[in-house]
Amino acid sequence: MDAFEALADPVRRALLAQLVSGPARVVDLAAHHPVSRPAISRHLLGLAAAGLVTADDVGRERHYRLRPAGLDPVAELVRELRAPAPPVPAANFDALDLEVRRTGREHGRTQHRQKGTA
């Protein structure tokens, strides 16, 4: 699973939002969701596989924490999508001007012919 696939699920996004405030145990994370602890554990495994969280064993418990670097591909895509469009080359405007003039001349000829036949 990659970061994009992991972020596609609303439960996984909510788990990441919870982990922004610091490490948390599965039981603490599960308390905020209407799904079972095993389901939360599966979501966390997916987030770990995507490189978005890490788990530390503390005694008999696992503490999950956000791994911000895992969001780098998503941040890069957002940067690319927000980048301003490249400027239009001047040659494109020259070609557009030529086409407008040509079309105007053709339109004028067509109207002149139509007046002559009316």
Biopython code that builds the backbone (N, CA, C, O; Angstrom):
import numpy as np
from Bio.PDB.StructureBuilder import StructureBuilder

atoms = [
    (1, "MET", "N", (0.850, -1.172, 0.000)),
    (1, "MET", "CA", (0.000, 0.000, 0.000)),
    (1, "MET", "C", (0.895, 1.233, 0.000)),
    (1, "MET", "O", (1.889, 1.292, 0.723)),
    (2, "ASP", "N", (0.524, 2.233, -0.834)),
    (2, "ASP", "CA", (1.287, 3.480, -0.829)),
    (2, "ASP", "C", (0.518, 4.555, -0.051)),
    (2, "ASP", "O", (-0.603, 4.323, 0.400)),
    (3, "ALA", "N", (1.121, 5.706, 0.096)),
    (3, "ALA", "CA", (0.517, 6.776, 0.897)),
    (3, "ALA", "C", (-0.841, 7.196, 0.340)),
    (3, "ALA", "O", (-1.759, 7.481, 1.108)),
    (4, "PHE", "N", (-0.979, 7.238, -0.981)),
    (4, "PHE", "CA", (-2.238, 7.666, -1.587)),
    (4, "PHE", "C", (-3.357, 6.670, -1.286)),
    (4, "PHE", "O", (-4.472, 7.061, -0.944)),
    (5, "GLU", "N", (-3.052, 5.401, -1.414)),
    (5, "GLU", "CA", (-4.042, 4.370, -1.110)),
    (5, "GLU", "C", (-4.403, 4.412, 0.377)),
    (5, "GLU", "O", (-5.573, 4.275, 0.736)),
    (6, "ALA", "N", (-3.416, 4.598, 1.229)),
    (6, "ALA", "CA", (-3.667, 4.659, 2.669)),
    (6, "ALA", "C", (-4.563, 5.840, 3.018)),
    (6, "ALA", "O", (-5.450, 5.717, 3.863)),
    (7, "LEU", "N", (-4.342, 6.968, 2.385)),
    (7, "LEU", "CA", (-5.120, 8.169, 2.678)),
    (7, "LEU", "C", (-6.522, 8.126, 2.085)),
    (7, "LEU", "O", (-7.355, 8.969, 2.417)),
    (8, "ALA", "N", (-6.791, 7.175, 1.226)),
    (8, "ALA", "CA", (-8.107, 7.074, 0.598)),
    (8, "ALA", "C", (-9.187, 6.665, 1.593)),
    (8, "ALA", "O", (-10.369, 6.912, 1.354)),
    (9, "ASP", "N", (-8.804, 6.051, 2.690)),
    (9, "ASP", "CA", (-9.778, 5.571, 3.671)),
    (9, "ASP", "C", (-9.991, 6.610, 4.776)),
    (9, "ASP", "O", (-9.019, 7.083, 5.364)),
    (10, "PRO", "N", (-11.242, 6.969, 5.065)),
    (10, "PRO", "CA", (-11.491, 7.992, 6.089)),
    (10, "PRO", "C", (-11.055, 7.578, 7.492)),
    (10, "PRO", "O", (-10.658, 8.435, 8.282)),
    (11, "VAL", "N", (-11.116, 6.300, 7.820)),
    (11, "VAL", "CA", (-10.671, 5.854, 9.146)),
    (11, "VAL", "C", (-9.169, 6.037, 9.271)),
    (11, "VAL", "O", (-8.682, 6.498, 10.303)),
    (12, "ARG", "N", (-8.429, 5.680, 8.224)),
    (12, "ARG", "CA", (-6.969, 5.848, 8.269)),
    (12, "ARG", "C", (-6.589, 7.325, 8.342)),
    (12, "ARG", "O", (-5.645, 7.690, 9.044)),
    (13, "ARG", "N", (-7.324, 8.183, 7.613)),
    (13, "ARG", "CA", (-7.041, 9.619, 7.704)),
    (13, "ARG", "C", (-7.295, 10.126, 9.120)),
    (13, "ARG", "O", (-6.527, 10.933, 9.645)),
    (14, "ALA", "N", (-8.373, 9.651, 9.731)),
    (14, "ALA", "CA", (-8.691, 10.063, 11.100)),
    (14, "ALA", "C", (-7.621, 9.580, 12.079)),
    (14, "ALA", "O", (-7.258, 10.299, 13.010)),
    (15, "LEU", "N", (-7.121, 8.372, 11.870)),
    (15, "LEU", "CA", (-6.052, 7.863, 12.736)),
    (15, "LEU", "C", (-4.808, 8.733, 12.631)),
    (15, "LEU", "O", (-4.175, 9.043, 13.639)),
    (16, "LEU", "N", (-4.460, 9.125, 11.410)),
    (16, "LEU", "CA", (-3.303, 10.007, 11.226)),
    (16, "LEU", "C", (-3.529, 11.340, 11.925)),
    (16, "LEU", "O", (-2.613, 11.884, 12.542)),
    (17, "ALA", "N", (-4.742, 11.865, 11.830)),
    (17, "ALA", "CA", (-5.044, 13.135, 12.494)),
    (17, "ALA", "C", (-4.892, 13.001, 14.006)),
    (17, "ALA", "O", (-4.432, 13.929, 14.671)),
    (18, "GLN", "N", (-5.274, 11.861, 14.544)),
    (18, "GLN", "CA", (-5.108, 11.622, 15.975)),
    (18, "GLN", "C", (-3.630, 11.567, 16.352)),
    (18, "GLN", "O", (-3.228, 12.074, 17.399)),
    (19, "LEU", "N", (-2.837, 10.956, 15.498)),
    (19, "LEU", "CA", (-1.418, 10.771, 15.811)),
    (19, "LEU", "C", (-0.600, 12.052, 15.666)),
    (19, "LEU", "O", (0.562, 12.087, 16.073)),
    (20, "VAL", "N", (-1.181, 13.093, 15.098)),
    (20, "VAL", "CA", (-0.470, 14.373, 14.999)),
    (20, "VAL", "C", (-0.132, 14.883, 16.389)),
    (20, "VAL", "O", (0.911, 15.507, 16.587)),
    (21, "SER", "N", (-1.005, 14.624, 17.352)),
    (21, "SER", "CA", (-0.769, 15.135, 18.709)),
    (21, "SER", "C", (0.232, 14.295, 19.495)),
    (21, "SER", "O", (0.617, 14.673, 20.602)),
    (22, "GLY", "N", (0.658, 13.166, 18.941)),
    (22, "GLY", "CA", (1.673, 12.354, 19.610)),
    (22, "GLY", "C", (1.361, 10.872, 19.550)),
    (22, "GLY", "O", (0.291, 10.484, 19.081)),
    (23, "PRO", "N", (2.282, 10.034, 20.019)),
    (23, "PRO", "CA", (2.092, 8.586, 19.974)),
    (23, "PRO", "C", (0.848, 8.162, 20.754)),
    (23, "PRO", "O", (0.440, 8.808, 21.719)),
    (24, "ALA", "N", (0.262, 7.051, 20.301)),
    (24, "ALA", "CA", (-0.931, 6.540, 20.973)),
    (24, "ALA", "C", (-0.989, 5.028, 20.855)),
    (24, "ALA", "O", (-0.462, 4.430, 19.916)),
    (25, "ARG", "N", (-1.649, 4.428, 21.843)),
    (25, "ARG", "CA", (-1.854, 2.982, 21.825)),
    (25, "ARG", "C", (-3.077, 2.659, 20.979)),
    (25, "ARG", "O", (-3.928, 3.519, 20.753)),
    (26, "VAL", "N", (-3.162, 1.419, 20.513)),
    (26, "VAL", "CA", (-4.306, 0.983, 19.706)),
    (26, "VAL", "C", (-5.600, 1.211, 20.477)),
    (26, "VAL", "O", (-6.577, 1.702, 19.912)),
    (27, "VAL", "N", (-5.618, 0.861, 21.759)),
    (27, "VAL", "CA", (-6.832, 1.003, 22.554)),
    (27, "VAL", "C", (-7.276, 2.466, 22.615)),
    (27, "VAL", "O", (-8.474, 2.748, 22.576)),
    (28, "ASP", "N", (-6.333, 3.391, 22.710)),
    (28, "ASP", "CA", (-6.677, 4.811, 22.747)),
    (28, "ASP", "C", (-7.209, 5.287, 21.393)),
    (28, "ASP", "O", (-8.162, 6.064, 21.325)),
    (29, "LEU", "N", (-6.593, 4.820, 20.345)),
    (29, "LEU", "CA", (-7.040, 5.195, 19.000)),
    (29, "LEU", "C", (-8.419, 4.606, 18.707)),
    (29, "LEU", "O", (-9.271, 5.276, 18.124)),
    (30, "ALA", "N", (-8.635, 3.369, 19.105)),
    (30, "ALA", "CA", (-9.903, 2.687, 18.830)),
    (30, "ALA", "C", (-11.062, 3.328, 19.580)),
    (30, "ALA", "O", (-12.204, 3.239, 19.129)),
    (31, "ALA", "N", (-10.801, 3.960, 20.692)),
    (31, "ALA", "CA", (-11.871, 4.565, 21.492)),
    (31, "ALA", "C", (-12.612, 5.665, 20.730)),
    (31, "ALA", "O", (-13.741, 6.008, 21.081)),
    (32, "HIS", "N", (-11.995, 6.212, 19.706)),
    (32, "HIS", "CA", (-12.595, 7.306, 18.939)),
    (32, "HIS", "C", (-13.313, 6.843, 17.676)),
    (32, "HIS", "O", (-13.781, 7.666, 16.890)),
    (33, "HIS", "N", (-13.400, 5.536, 17.479)),
    (33, "HIS", "CA", (-13.974, 5.020, 16.236)),
    (33, "HIS", "C", (-15.014, 3.936, 16.525)),
    (33, "HIS", "O", (-14.894, 3.197, 17.502)),
    (34, "PRO", "N", (-16.021, 3.848, 15.681)),
    (34, "PRO", "CA", (-17.062, 2.830, 15.880)),
    (34, "PRO", "C", (-16.689, 1.467, 15.283)),
    (34, "PRO", "O", (-17.567, 0.687, 14.915)),
    (35, "VAL", "N", (-15.410, 1.190, 15.192)),
    (35, "VAL", "CA", (-14.965, -0.113, 14.680)),
    (35, "VAL", "C", (-14.152, -0.815, 15.770)),
    (35, "VAL", "O", (-13.722, -0.194, 16.742)),
    (36, "SER", "N", (-13.956, -2.099, 15.589)),
    (36, "SER", "CA", (-13.267, -2.901, 16.609)),
    (36, "SER", "C", (-11.778, -2.577, 16.686)),
    (36, "SER", "O", (-11.201, -1.989, 15.772)),
    (37, "ARG", "N", (-11.177, -2.976, 17.797)),
    (37, "ARG", "CA", (-9.722, -2.812, 17.947)),
    (37, "ARG", "C", (-8.953, -3.585, 16.882)),
    (37, "ARG", "O", (-7.981, -3.066, 16.333)),
    (38, "PRO", "N", (-9.373, -4.834, 16.572)),
    (38, "PRO", "CA", (-8.653, -5.534, 15.498)),
    (38, "PRO", "C", (-8.733, -4.788, 14.161)),
    (38, "PRO", "O", (-7.776, -4.792, 13.387)),
    (39, "ALA", "N", (-9.870, -4.151, 13.895)),
    (39, "ALA", "CA", (-9.991, -3.381, 12.645)),
    (39, "ALA", "C", (-9.039, -2.185, 12.676)),
    (39, "ALA", "O", (-8.394, -1.879, 11.673)),
    (40, "ILE", "N", (-8.951, -1.516, 13.812)),
    (40, "ILE", "CA", (-8.012, -0.394, 13.951)),
    (40, "ILE", "C", (-6.580, -0.889, 13.775)),
    (40, "ILE", "O", (-5.765, -0.225, 13.134)),
    (41, "SER", "N", (-6.276, -2.044, 14.339)),
    (41, "SER", "CA", (-4.933, -2.620, 14.178)),
    (41, "SER", "C", (-4.629, -2.879, 12.711)),
    (41, "SER", "O", (-3.515, -2.619, 12.255)),
    (42, "ARG", "N", (-5.604, -3.387, 11.965)),
    (42, "ARG", "CA", (-5.392, -3.637, 10.527)),
    (42, "ARG", "C", (-5.157, -2.313, 9.787)),
    (42, "ARG", "O", (-4.295, -2.234, 8.912)),
    (43, "HIS", "N", (-5.923, -1.281, 10.141)),
    (43, "HIS", "CA", (-5.706, 0.030, 9.518)),
    (43, "HIS", "C", (-4.300, 0.551, 9.839)),
    (43, "HIS", "O", (-3.628, 1.107, 8.970)),
    (44, "LEU", "N", (-3.868, 0.372, 11.067)),
    (44, "LEU", "CA", (-2.530, 0.828, 11.458)),
    (44, "LEU", "C", (-1.438, 0.051, 10.732)),
    (44, "LEU", "O", (-0.404, 0.615, 10.375)),
    (45, "LEU", "N", (-1.665, -1.236, 10.516)),
    (45, "LEU", "CA", (-0.696, -2.028, 9.747)),
    (45, "LEU", "C", (-0.594, -1.497, 8.319)),
    (45, "LEU", "O", (0.496, -1.423, 7.751)),
    (46, "GLY", "N", (-1.737, -1.130, 7.747)),
    (46, "GLY", "CA", (-1.723, -0.547, 6.402)),
    (46, "GLY", "C", (-0.983, 0.782, 6.377)),
    (46, "GLY", "O", (-0.212, 1.057, 5.457)),
    (47, "LEU", "N", (-1.221, 1.596, 7.389)),
    (47, "LEU", "CA", (-0.511, 2.874, 7.472)),
    (47, "LEU", "C", (0.995, 2.664, 7.648)),
    (47, "LEU", "O", (1.801, 3.415, 7.099)),
    (48, "ALA", "N", (1.361, 1.648, 8.412)),
    (48, "ALA", "CA", (2.781, 1.322, 8.598)),
    (48, "ALA", "C", (3.386, 0.839, 7.281)),
    (48, "ALA", "O", (4.503, 1.220, 6.931)),
    (49, "ALA", "N", (2.651, 0.005, 6.556)),
    (49, "ALA", "CA", (3.146, -0.496, 5.267)),
    (49, "ALA", "C", (3.341, 0.646, 4.277)),
    (49, "ALA", "O", (4.225, 0.586, 3.422)),
    (50, "ALA", "N", (2.522, 1.682, 4.388)),
    (50, "ALA", "CA", (2.635, 2.844, 3.505)),
    (50, "ALA", "C", (3.712, 3.816, 3.978)),
    (50, "ALA", "O", (3.994, 4.809, 3.309)),
    (51, "GLY", "N", (4.312, 3.529, 5.128)),
    (51, "GLY", "CA", (5.364, 4.390, 5.655)),
    (51, "GLY", "C", (4.849, 5.645, 6.341)),
    (51, "GLY", "O", (5.589, 6.614, 6.509)),
    (52, "LEU", "N", (3.565, 5.629, 6.742)),
    (52, "LEU", "CA", (2.972, 6.815, 7.363)),
    (52, "LEU", "C", (3.015, 6.788, 8.888)),
    (52, "LEU", "O", (2.912, 7.832, 9.532)),
    (53, "VAL", "N", (3.166, 5.600, 9.463)),
    (53, "VAL", "CA", (3.287, 5.490, 10.919)),
    (53, "VAL", "C", (4.378, 4.485, 11.245)),
    (53, "VAL", "O", (4.749, 3.652, 10.418)),
    (54, "THR", "N", (4.882, 4.580, 12.461)),
    (54, "THR", "CA", (5.803, 3.579, 12.984)),
    (54, "THR", "C", (5.240, 3.095, 14.308)),
    (54, "THR", "O", (4.441, 3.780, 14.948)),
    (55, "ALA", "N", (5.660, 1.920, 14.705)),
    (55, "ALA", "CA", (5.183, 1.340, 15.964)),
    (55, "ALA", "C", (6.376, 1.026, 16.849)),
    (55, "ALA", "O", (7.386, 0.484, 16.400)),
    (56, "ASP", "N", (6.232, 1.377, 18.107)),
    (56, "ASP", "CA", (7.252, 1.063, 19.107)),
    (56, "ASP", "C", (6.620, 0.139, 20.134)),
    (56, "ASP", "O", (5.519, 0.401, 20.620)),
    (57, "ASP", "N", (7.309, -0.934, 20.463)),
    (57, "ASP", "CA", (6.836, -1.828, 21.513)),
    (57, "ASP", "C", (7.270, -1.268, 22.858)),
    (57, "ASP", "O", (8.457, -1.070, 23.121)),
    (58, "VAL", "N", (6.277, -1.019, 23.700)),
    (58, "VAL", "CA", (6.531, -0.524, 25.046)),
    (58, "VAL", "C", (5.875, -1.518, 25.993)),
    (58, "VAL", "O", (4.665, -1.484, 26.219)),
    (59, "GLY", "N", (6.693, -2.397, 26.536)),
    (59, "GLY", "CA", (6.140, -3.475, 27.351)),
    (59, "GLY", "C", (5.296, -4.383, 26.476)),
    (59, "GLY", "O", (5.767, -4.888, 25.457)),
    (60, "ARG", "N", (4.050, -4.587, 26.874)),
    (60, "ARG", "CA", (3.151, -5.441, 26.097)),
    (60, "ARG", "C", (2.318, -4.644, 25.103)),
    (60, "ARG", "O", (1.477, -5.211, 24.405)),
    (61, "GLU", "N", (2.539, -3.367, 25.033)),
    (61, "GLU", "CA", (1.730, -2.508, 24.183)),
    (61, "GLU", "C", (2.529, -1.999, 22.990)),
    (61, "GLU", "O", (3.758, -1.928, 23.016)),
    (62, "ARG", "N", (1.791, -1.650, 21.952)),
    (62, "ARG", "CA", (2.410, -1.011, 20.788)),
    (62, "ARG", "C", (1.953, 0.434, 20.777)),
    (62, "ARG", "O", (0.761, 0.724, 20.881)),
    (63, "HIS", "N", (2.904, 1.328, 20.651)),
    (63, "HIS", "CA", (2.601, 2.748, 20.554)),
    (63, "HIS", "C", (2.883, 3.192, 19.119)),
    (63, "HIS", "O", (4.003, 3.065, 18.623)),
    (64, "TYR", "N", (1.865, 3.707, 18.475)),
    (64, "TYR", "CA", (1.994, 4.159, 17.096)),
    (64, "TYR", "C", (2.235, 5.656, 17.076)),
    (64, "TYR", "O", (1.681, 6.407, 17.879)),
    (65, "ARG", "N", (3.077, 6.071, 16.139)),
    (65, "ARG", "CA", (3.307, 7.500, 15.982)),
    (65, "ARG", "C", (3.389, 7.833, 14.502)),
    (65, "ARG", "O", (3.753, 7.002, 13.670)),
    (66, "LEU", "N", (3.045, 9.055, 14.208)),
    (66, "LEU", "CA", (3.060, 9.553, 12.836)),
    (66, "LEU", "C", (4.488, 9.618, 12.315)),
    (66, "LEU", "O", (5.413, 9.978, 13.043)),
    (67, "ARG", "N", (4.652, 9.272, 11.068)),
    (67, "ARG", "CA", (5.946, 9.399, 10.386)),
    (67, "ARG", "C", (5.747, 10.433, 9.271)),
    (67, "ARG", "O", (5.402, 10.071, 8.146)),
    (68, "PRO", "N", (5.964, 11.713, 9.578)),
    (68, "PRO", "CA", (5.672, 12.787, 8.616)),
    (68, "PRO", "C", (6.349, 12.616, 7.260)),
    (68, "PRO", "O", (5.784, 13.014, 6.241)),
    (69, "ALA", "N", (7.531, 12.040, 7.226)),
    (69, "ALA", "CA", (8.233, 11.861, 5.944)),
    (69, "ALA", "C", (7.447, 10.984, 4.982)),
    (69, "ALA", "O", (7.628, 11.081, 3.769)),
    (70, "GLY", "N", (6.579, 10.133, 5.507)),
    (70, "GLY", "CA", (5.754, 9.283, 4.648)),
    (70, "GLY", "C", (4.774, 10.073, 3.803)),
    (70, "GLY", "O", (4.269, 9.576, 2.796)),
    (71, "LEU", "N", (4.506, 11.306, 4.213)),
    (71, "LEU", "CA", (3.580, 12.162, 3.472)),
    (71, "LEU", "C", (4.262, 12.939, 2.348)),
    (71, "LEU", "O", (3.598, 13.669, 1.612)),
    (72, "ASP", "N", (5.575, 12.791, 2.208)),
    (72, "ASP", "CA", (6.312, 13.545, 1.188)),
    (72, "ASP", "C", (5.775, 13.354, -0.232)),
    (72, "ASP", "O", (5.662, 14.344, -0.955)),
    (73, "PRO", "N", (5.437, 12.133, -0.674)),
    (73, "PRO", "CA", (4.899, 11.997, -2.036)),
    (73, "PRO", "C", (3.582, 12.760, -2.220)),
    (73, "PRO", "O", (3.325, 13.309, -3.292)),
    (74, "VAL", "N", (2.769, 12.792, -1.195)),
    (74, "VAL", "CA", (1.493, 13.512, -1.268)),
    (74, "VAL", "C", (1.759, 15.014, -1.316)),
    (74, "VAL", "O", (1.157, 15.732, -2.114)),
    (75, "ALA", "N", (2.655, 15.481, -0.467)),
    (75, "ALA", "CA", (3.001, 16.901, -0.451)),
    (75, "ALA", "C", (3.587, 17.333, -1.792)),
    (75, "ALA", "O", (3.292, 18.427, -2.274)),
    (76, "GLU", "N", (4.405, 16.492, -2.388)),
    (76, "GLU", "CA", (5.004, 16.814, -3.685)),
    (76, "GLU", "C", (3.926, 16.927, -4.762)),
    (76, "GLU", "O", (3.967, 17.839, -5.588)),
    (77, "LEU", "N", (2.974, 16.014, -4.755)),
    (77, "LEU", "CA", (1.883, 16.082, -5.729)),
    (77, "LEU", "C", (1.089, 17.369, -5.547)),
    (77, "LEU", "O", (0.751, 18.029, -6.529)),
    (78, "VAL", "N", (0.789, 17.730, -4.317)),
    (78, "VAL", "CA", (0.043, 18.962, -4.047)),
    (78, "VAL", "C", (0.838, 20.173, -4.534)),
    (78, "VAL", "O", (0.267, 21.089, -5.126)),
    (79, "ARG", "N", (2.142, 20.185, -4.292)),
    (79, "ARG", "CA", (2.986, 21.294, -4.779)),
    (79, "ARG", "C", (2.918, 21.393, -6.300)),
    (79, "ARG", "O", (2.796, 22.487, -6.851)),
    (80, "GLU", "N", (2.996, 20.254, -6.969)),
    (80, "GLU", "CA", (2.948, 20.258, -8.437)),
    (80, "GLU", "C", (1.603, 20.761, -8.942)),
    (80, "GLU", "O", (1.537, 21.513, -9.914)),
    (81, "LEU", "N", (0.539, 20.344, -8.282)),
    (81, "LEU", "CA", (-0.795, 20.755, -8.720)),
    (81, "LEU", "C", (-1.072, 22.226, -8.444)),
    (81, "LEU", "O", (-1.873, 22.853, -9.138)),
    (82, "ARG", "N", (-0.414, 22.770, -7.438)),
    (82, "ARG", "CA", (-0.616, 24.177, -7.097)),
    (82, "ARG", "C", (0.329, 25.104, -7.844)),
    (82, "ARG", "O", (0.163, 26.322, -7.791)),
    (83, "ALA", "N", (1.303, 24.560, -8.529)),
    (83, "ALA", "CA", (2.279, 25.381, -9.246)),
    (83, "ALA", "C", (1.559, 26.175, -10.334)),
    (83, "ALA", "O", (0.648, 25.662, -10.983)),
    (84, "PRO", "N", (1.965, 27.408, -10.529)),
    (84, "PRO", "CA", (1.317, 28.199, -11.583)),
    (84, "PRO", "C", (1.592, 27.578, -12.948)),
    (84, "PRO", "O", (2.632, 26.960, -13.177)),
    (85, "ALA", "N", (0.649, 27.757, -13.826)),
    (85, "ALA", "CA", (0.800, 27.233, -15.187)),
    (85, "ALA", "C", (1.959, 27.962, -15.863)),
    (85, "ALA", "O", (2.173, 29.151, -15.624)),
    (86, "PRO", "N", (2.697, 27.259, -16.694)),
    (86, "PRO", "CA", (3.807, 27.926, -17.389)),
    (86, "PRO", "C", (3.252, 29.004, -18.317)),
    (86, "PRO", "O", (2.137, 28.876, -18.823)),
    (87, "PRO", "N", (4.021, 30.055, -18.540)),
    (87, "PRO", "CA", (3.527, 31.126, -19.420)),
    (87, "PRO", "C", (3.340, 30.615, -20.848)),
    (87, "PRO", "O", (4.032, 29.704, -21.301)),
    (88, "VAL", "N", (2.394, 31.225, -21.533)),
    (88, "VAL", "CA", (2.128, 30.855, -22.920)),
    (88, "VAL", "C", (3.205, 31.510, -23.789)),
    (88, "VAL", "O", (3.421, 32.718, -23.700)),
    (89, "PRO", "N", (3.872, 30.728, -24.618)),
    (89, "PRO", "CA", (4.918, 31.304, -25.483)),
    (89, "PRO", "C", (4.335, 32.346, -26.439)),
    (89, "PRO", "O", (3.205, 32.205, -26.906)),
    (90, "ALA", "N", (5.105, 33.380, -26.723)),
    (90, "ALA", "CA", (4.654, 34.455, -27.615)),
    (90, "ALA", "C", (4.291, 33.913, -28.994)),
    (90, "ALA", "O", (3.390, 34.442, -29.644)),
    (91, "ALA", "N", (4.976, 32.871, -29.446)),
    (91, "ALA", "CA", (4.673, 32.294, -30.760)),
    (91, "ALA", "C", (3.236, 31.802, -30.830)),
    (91, "ALA", "O", (2.611, 31.850, -31.889)),
    (92, "ASN", "N", (2.714, 31.333, -29.709)),
    (92, "ASN", "CA", (1.314, 30.883, -29.692)),
    (92, "ASN", "C", (0.365, 32.054, -29.940)),
    (92, "ASN", "O", (-0.640, 31.902, -30.634)),
    (93, "PHE", "N", (0.681, 33.229, -29.372)),
    (93, "PHE", "CA", (-0.162, 34.393, -29.601)),
    (93, "PHE", "C", (-0.064, 34.851, -31.051)),
    (93, "PHE", "O", (-1.057, 35.289, -31.631)),
    (94, "ASP", "N", (1.130, 34.753, -31.639)),
    (94, "ASP", "CA", (1.293, 35.113, -33.046)),
    (94, "ASP", "C", (0.432, 34.214, -33.917)),
    (94, "ASP", "O", (-0.227, 34.689, -34.842)),
    (95, "ALA", "N", (0.435, 32.933, -33.630)),
    (95, "ALA", "CA", (-0.369, 31.988, -34.411)),
    (95, "ALA", "C", (-1.858, 32.267, -34.221)),
    (95, "ALA", "O", (-2.636, 32.166, -35.170)),
    (96, "LEU", "N", (-2.252, 32.613, -33.013)),
    (96, "LEU", "CA", (-3.644, 32.938, -32.740)),
    (96, "LEU", "C", (-4.055, 34.197, -33.499)),
    (96, "LEU", "O", (-5.140, 34.245, -34.078)),
    (97, "ASP", "N", (-3.195, 35.214, -33.500)),
    (97, "ASP", "CA", (-3.480, 36.451, -34.233)),
    (97, "ASP", "C", (-3.663, 36.162, -35.712)),
    (97, "ASP", "O", (-4.593, 36.674, -36.334)),
    (98, "LEU", "N", (-2.794, 35.357, -36.275)),
    (98, "LEU", "CA", (-2.887, 34.989, -37.685)),
    (98, "LEU", "C", (-4.200, 34.281, -37.975)),
    (98, "LEU", "O", (-4.854, 34.567, -38.978)),
    (99, "GLU", "N", (-4.587, 33.366, -37.109)),
    (99, "GLU", "CA", (-5.829, 32.619, -37.312)),
    (99, "GLU", "C", (-7.045, 33.533, -37.196)),
    (99, "GLU", "O", (-7.998, 33.386, -37.961)),
    (100, "VAL", "N", (-7.028, 34.465, -36.261)),
    (100, "VAL", "CA", (-8.152, 35.406, -36.116)),
    (100, "VAL", "C", (-8.269, 36.273, -37.366)),
    (100, "VAL", "O", (-9.374, 36.497, -37.859)),
    (101, "ARG", "N", (-7.160, 36.757, -37.877)),
    (101, "ARG", "CA", (-7.196, 37.591, -39.094)),
    (101, "ARG", "C", (-7.696, 36.780, -40.290)),
    (101, "ARG", "O", (-8.503, 37.271, -41.079)),
    (102, "ARG", "N", (-7.221, 35.549, -40.424)),
    (102, "ARG", "CA", (-7.646, 34.705, -41.547)),
    (102, "ARG", "C", (-9.141, 34.435, -41.461)),
    (102, "ARG", "O", (-9.855, 34.525, -42.460)),
    (103, "THR", "N", (-9.601, 34.111, -40.285)),
    (103, "THR", "CA", (-11.016, 33.821, -40.095)),
    (103, "THR", "C", (-11.853, 35.067, -40.361)),
    (103, "THR", "O", (-12.929, 34.982, -40.953)),
    (104, "GLY", "N", (-11.365, 36.212, -39.929)),
    (104, "GLY", "CA", (-12.078, 37.469, -40.188)),
    (104, "GLY", "C", (-12.196, 37.759, -41.667)),
    (104, "GLY", "O", (-13.253, 38.177, -42.140)),
    (105, "ARG", "N", (-11.101, 37.536, -42.412)),
    (105, "ARG", "CA", (-11.137, 37.759, -43.863)),
    (105, "ARG", "C", (-12.118, 36.801, -44.525)),
    (105, "ARG", "O", (-12.896, 37.207, -45.388)),
    (106, "GLU", "N", (-12.084, 35.521, -44.124)),
    (106, "GLU", "CA", (-13.006, 34.539, -44.707)),
    (106, "GLU", "C", (-14.447, 34.885, -44.372)),
    (106, "GLU", "O", (-15.334, 34.738, -45.212)),
    (107, "HIS", "N", (-14.682, 35.337, -43.163)),
    (107, "HIS", "CA", (-16.031, 35.705, -42.743)),
    (107, "HIS", "C", (-16.522, 36.899, -43.570)),
    (107, "HIS", "O", (-17.676, 36.951, -43.996)),
    (108, "GLY", "N", (-15.608, 37.856, -43.783)),
    (108, "GLY", "CA", (-15.963, 39.025, -44.597)),
    (108, "GLY", "C", (-16.301, 38.629, -46.018)),
    (108, "GLY", "O", (-17.268, 39.147, -46.578)),
    (109, "ARG", "N", (-15.539, 37.728, -46.624)),
    (109, "ARG", "CA", (-15.817, 37.254, -47.989)),
    (109, "ARG", "C", (-17.150, 36.544, -48.054)),
    (109, "ARG", "O", (-17.916, 36.731, -49.000)),
    (110, "THR", "N", (-17.431, 35.724, -47.044)),
    (110, "THR", "CA", (-18.694, 34.978, -47.016)),
    (110, "THR", "C", (-19.869, 35.942, -46.943)),
    (110, "THR", "O", (-20.864, 35.755, -47.643)),
    (111, "GLN", "N", (-19.767, 36.970, -46.105)),
    (111, "GLN", "CA", (-20.857, 37.929, -45.972)),
    (111, "GLN", "C", (-21.004, 38.731, -47.278)),
    (111, "GLN", "O", (-22.120, 39.048, -47.689)),
    (112, "HIS", "N", (-19.879, 39.055, -47.925)),
    (112, "HIS", "CA", (-19.923, 39.808, -49.179)),
    (112, "HIS", "C", (-20.629, 38.976, -50.241)),
    (112, "HIS", "O", (-21.447, 39.509, -50.990)),
    (113, "ARG", "N", (-20.328, 37.668, -50.323)),
    (113, "ARG", "CA", (-20.979, 36.786, -51.298)),
    (113, "ARG", "C", (-22.476, 36.673, -51.023)),
    (113, "ARG", "O", (-23.296, 36.669, -51.940)),
    (114, "GLN", "N", (-22.813, 36.579, -49.721)),
    (114, "GLN", "CA", (-24.222, 36.432, -49.358)),
    (114, "GLN", "C", (-24.997, 37.699, -49.711)),
    (114, "GLN", "O", (-26.158, 37.599, -50.108)),
    (115, "LYS", "N", (-24.404, 38.884, -49.582)),
    (115, "LYS", "CA", (-25.065, 40.134, -49.941)),
    (115, "LYS", "C", (-25.252, 40.208, -51.452)),
    (115, "LYS", "O", (-26.260, 40.718, -51.942)),
    (116, "GLY", "N", (-24.275, 39.695, -52.174)),
    (116, "GLY", "CA", (-24.338, 39.729, -53.628)),
    (116, "GLY", "C", (-25.408, 38.804, -54.168)),
    (116, "GLY", "O", (-25.948, 39.067, -55.243)),
    (117, "THR", "N", (-25.740, 37.720, -53.459)),
    (117, "THR", "CA", (-26.747, 36.778, -53.939)),
    (117, "THR", "C", (-28.130, 37.126, -53.424)),
    (117, "THR", "O", (-29.121, 36.577, -53.907)),
    (118, "ALA", "N", (-28.220, 38.022, -52.461)),
    (118, "ALA", "CA", (-29.531, 38.356, -51.885)),
    (118, "ALA", "C", (-30.309, 39.309, -52.735)),
    (118, "ALA", "O", (-31.428, 39.680, -52.380)),
]
sb = StructureBuilder()
sb.init_structure("model")
sb.init_model(0)
sb.init_chain("A")
sb.init_seg("    ")
for serial, (resi, resn, name, xyz) in enumerate(atoms, 1):
    if name == "N":
        sb.init_residue(resn, " ", resi, " ")
    sb.init_atom(name, np.array(xyz, "f"), 0.0, 1.0, " ", f" {name:<3s}", serial, name[0])
structure = sb.get_structure()
